[in-house]
Amino acid sequence: MVKEGVLIVPSHMGERPIRAMHGYHPEDAHSYAALFTNQATLPAEVTHIPHLHRLMTHSIAA
């Protein structure tokens, strides 16, 4: 993990300079996330990134 705001350069991920970087700690002040879904409700146990796999496989089976 890197300190919040650090960019690893050079980055060979494209032709243009990058605007963001992965690798920050989830508890850093600016580590925001969003979950968009077409489901009316989400199970209460979906609280962390690893839970998304279970959510997706449940949606496929339904």
VMD Tcl script that draws the C-alpha trace (Angstrom):
set ca {
  {0.00 0.00 0.00}
  {1.07 3.55 -0.63}
  {0.34 6.71 1.32}
  {-2.81 8.50 0.21}
  {-2.10 10.81 -2.72}
  {1.02 9.00 -3.94}
  {1.11 8.19 -7.65}
  {3.42 5.53 -9.01}
  {5.14 7.12 -12.00}
  {5.86 6.35 -14.73}
  {2.70 4.42 -15.33}
  {2.50 2.63 -18.63}
  {-1.26 2.09 -18.41}
  {-2.11 4.36 -21.35}
  {-1.12 7.32 -23.46}
  {-2.45 9.99 -21.06}
  {-1.36 10.74 -17.49}
  {-3.34 8.89 -14.86}
  {-5.76 10.73 -12.58}
  {-5.98 8.15 -9.80}
  {-4.12 5.21 -8.33}
  {-5.03 1.95 -6.62}
  {-3.26 0.73 -3.53}
  {-4.48 3.08 -0.82}
  {-5.66 1.75 2.53}
  {-9.48 1.57 2.79}
  {-9.38 3.60 6.01}
  {-7.67 6.56 4.34}
  {-9.81 9.70 4.46}
  {-10.46 9.84 0.70}
  {-11.05 6.14 0.03}
  {-14.62 6.41 -1.18}
  {-16.58 3.62 -2.82}
  {-20.00 3.11 -4.34}
  {-22.08 0.08 -5.18}
  {-24.62 0.42 -7.96}
  {-27.19 -2.32 -8.41}
  {-30.50 -3.05 -10.06}
  {-31.67 -4.86 -6.91}
  {-34.29 -3.20 -4.72}
  {-32.43 -4.22 -1.55}
  {-29.06 -5.64 -0.61}
  {-28.47 -8.34 1.99}
  {-27.33 -6.85 5.30}
  {-24.17 -9.01 5.24}
  {-22.82 -7.22 2.13}
  {-20.49 -4.79 3.89}
  {-17.04 -5.35 2.30}
  {-15.53 -5.86 -1.15}
  {-15.11 -9.67 -0.76}
  {-18.86 -9.98 -0.20}
  {-19.55 -8.76 -3.75}
  {-18.55 -12.11 -5.27}
  {-21.22 -13.86 -3.21}
  {-23.74 -11.20 -4.21}
  {-22.96 -11.63 -7.91}
  {-23.11 -15.42 -7.84}
  {-26.40 -15.26 -5.94}
  {-27.81 -12.90 -8.59}
  {-26.79 -15.28 -11.41}
  {-28.38 -18.28 -9.71}
  {-31.65 -16.43 -9.02}
}
mol new
graphics top color blue
foreach p $ca { graphics top sphere $p radius 0.5 }
foreach p [lrange $ca 0 end-1] q [lrange $ca 1 end] { graphics top cylinder $p $q radius 0.2 }
display resetview
